Amino acid sequence: MSESAPISSSSAPHAPCGACLTHVHNLCVRLGGQLVLDDLTFDLRCGEITALVGPNGAGKTTLLRALLGEIPYSGHCHFHGGPGHPLRRLVVGYVPQRLAFDRAAPLTVADLFALGAGHRPVFFGLSATVRASAGAALAEVDAAHLMERRLGDLSGGELQRVLLALSLLPEPDLLLLDEPQQGLDAAGLERFYEVVARLRGRFDMAVVLVSHDLAAVARVADRVFLLNRSLLAVGPPAEVLRKLENGYSSKVGERKIEETK
């Protein structure tokens, strides 16, 4: 998060432009000498929610960490803003499964945004610029009223929406959601996905959702990637989830991506 211009507070509906593209080419990850992700090539389109599914140990978290720049990888990852816009470095927003903090600590939502800005000690509070950006981001996720609330007093759904707001600063090209259903009841999860669906058009961003909740994946995703070290299938939820149910993910050595129609 940086002290950039505040996010516009307009919440008018906005269709994604359809031209923005995150392109990943020949991405490979080796950890401790072991090949964890092998030759991944795919595109992520603005306005689309892509669900990433696969068995435990398939490399889903590793892929998120690579896209976040937390671990080294070979290959290329670029953002293309459409015709007339050159490739540039990807801006990634991230909502983790959970936030580790002391619930008894007097840390407020405003303090969390001050920590995210990182330009001065928390006890100095938010600068006017960061406060304006934080307020606009919280408004985008229907959480402007939470600015001065203690983190420890937030419900699971409220905390997830605060983390979602934090991920919007700076405005991302790609938003990564790592199992957002953790700690949420059905109503909270439904509201979270409604907000995400609105944001993907508002910010012309692609969304990658990691989830073991296949019912939610079938309901909210536009495409599904079936991953088990390599990409085994890419396509509409019904087609790819059918392959998952049929044990297709056990084909660890398969290298062919099957684009279903």
VENURZI-V797022 format. One record per run of one state. SS is the DSSP state (2 for helix, 1 for strand, 0 for the rest). FROM is the first residue (numbers start at 1). LEN is the number of residues. Records with the same first field share a line. If there is no record, write none. Layout:
SS: FROM-LEN  FROM-LEN
This chain:
0: 1-20  32-2  46-3  54-6  68-6  81-7  89-3  96-12  118-4  125-3  141-3  147-3  154-2  168-6  179-7  203-3  211-3  221-2  228-3  236-1  246-2  251-7  260-2
1: 21-11  34-12  49-5  74-7  88-1  92-4  108-1  150-1  174-5  206-5  223-5  231-5  258-2
2: 60-8  109-9  122-3  128-13  144-3  151-3  156-12  186-17  214-7  237-9  248-3
